[in-house]
């Protein structure tokens, strides 16, 4: 599949290029990113280059769609539809994201995610998008709730990453949901 650029009120979402490797490497030095994601730590220039290469491969084979988020040409984060599963009853994917330390608190994730979710449902024919996070990742949970995800529970030792296994929260959003935020027991 050809990569797609999405534009929101403040952001441009596009797959990263080799010119973005330094900015990605710098952003991923923040210890909060590997704490809550599967981003390696320490994060090297080679990690950024590999990430950019993989994103191109994922777009080509349609298995994942990942964008870098830019505000006025400056990298503010990464967002994607991961682990796309194809089934005769419809496709599903997982929404994942991280935000650079100095870009947090500006609503970039919810703004970008609305565009990614709309695109996923309309253009990829997704029926369900899931969100998962390590238990305790309250900023991610707040963003998912604001996007209309429905909290579905806690999974013991379900998330794997460089640190090993973590308990995880899971939530889902269906293409038919109205996206009005509802109460979550963990928030």
N, C-alpha and C positions, 0 to 999 in steps of 0.2 A: 504494500500500500504506500502511496506517496505521502510523505509527511505533510501535516496541515498546520498552518499558523492560525491561532485564535487571538482575537483582540477584544479587550474589555474596556471599560471607561478609562482605567489608568494603566493597564498592563498589556504587554505583547507576550504571548505564549508561543514559543517556537522550539523545535528541537535544537539542542546546543550544537555548536560547531567547534572545531579545534581552537578557534579564537577565544572561546569561552573557558578553556581548560584552567587558566590561572584563576579566574573568578570562582569557579567551582571548587578548586583546591583550597583557596582562601576561605570560602564559606564553610567548608567541611572541616576546618580546624576547630570550629566551635564544639566543645565537648557535649553540648546538648543534642547535636544532630546524631552522633553515633549512640548516645545514651538511649534514644527513643526509636532509632531506625536500624536498618541493616547496613548502613554506611560503615565501611571499615575505619578503624582507628589504630594507629595513626593513618591519616589520609594523605596520599602522595600525589604528585603530578601524574604518575602512571595510573593511579586509580581514576583520576579525572579523565585521562585519555581513554582508558578502557570503558568507562561509563559512557562517554560520547560515542565510541565505536559500537557498543552494545545497543544504545538507543537507535542508531541507524539500522542495525540488524533487526531489532524488534519491529520497527516501522515496516521494514521490507517484508517480514514474514507475518505481520499482523498480530503477533503474540502480546505485544505491549505497546502503549503509546505514551511517550514521556515528553514533556515540554520543560524548558527552562522558563522561568517567569522574569520578565524585565520591566522595570519602571524607568522611563526616560533613558533607556539603553543600559541601565545598571541591573545586574543580576540580583534578584531578591529571593529566589527560591527555585524549587523544582516540584513538579506535580505530574502525576501520571495515572493511567489506567493499566494496572498490572495483572498478570496471570489471567489473561482473557481466556475464558472457557467457552467452547462452542458445543452446543447441544441442540438436538432437534426441536426442543421446546423454547429455544432462545439462548442468547449469549449472556454471560455474566463476567464481571471484572472486579478488581479491588482498587479503590482509590487510595493513593499514597502521596505524601508530600513532605517537604521540609522547607524551612524558611531561614534565611540568613539572619544572624543575631541582630544586626542593626535594622532589619526590616520587619521585625516582629511587632505586633500590636497595631498594625495599620489596616487590617482586614484583607490583606492580599490573598490569603488562602481561600477565604469564602468567595471573594470576587473571582479568582481564577477557577476554583472548583465548580462554581455555577456554570461557567462556560464549558468546562471539561465534561461535566455531567450532562448538560444539554447536548453536546456533541456526541457523547457516548450513546445516549438513548436514541437520538435522531439519526446519526450517521453510521454507527456500528450496530444498531439494532439490539443494544443491551436491554435485558429485561430486569436485571438486578445488579446493583453495585454494592459491594460490601466495604466496610471500613473496619480496620483492626488497629489496635494500639496496645502497647505494653501498659498493663494496669498502672495507673498513676499519671499517665500522660494527659493531664487535664486540659492543656491548651488544644491538643488535637481533638479531644472529646467535645470541647465547647464548639470547635469549628464544625465537626460532624453533626452535632445537634442543630446548630444554626442552619445547616444545609438541608435539614429535614430527615436525616437518618434516624431510624428507630433502633433504640438500644435493644440488643437481643441476648446479652448475657456476658458472662465471664467464662473463659476457657482456660482450664488449668494446664500450664506448661505447653501451650499450643503454639506459641510464637518462637521461632528459632532464628538465631542470628549469631554474629561473631562472639557474643558473650555466652552463648549457650541457649537455654530455654527460659522463657518468661511466661507468666500468666498473661492472658490477653483479654481485652474487651473486644466485643464484636457488635456491629450494628449494620443494618441493611437499608437500602433505599430501592424501591421498586419504581419502574417507569410510570406506574399508575398512581404513585403517592402524590399527594398535593404539596409536599415539602414544607408544610407548616411545622415549625419546631414543636416538639412535645417534651414532656418531662422525662428526664433520665434519672434513674435511682442513684447514679454515681456522681451526679453534679448537683 
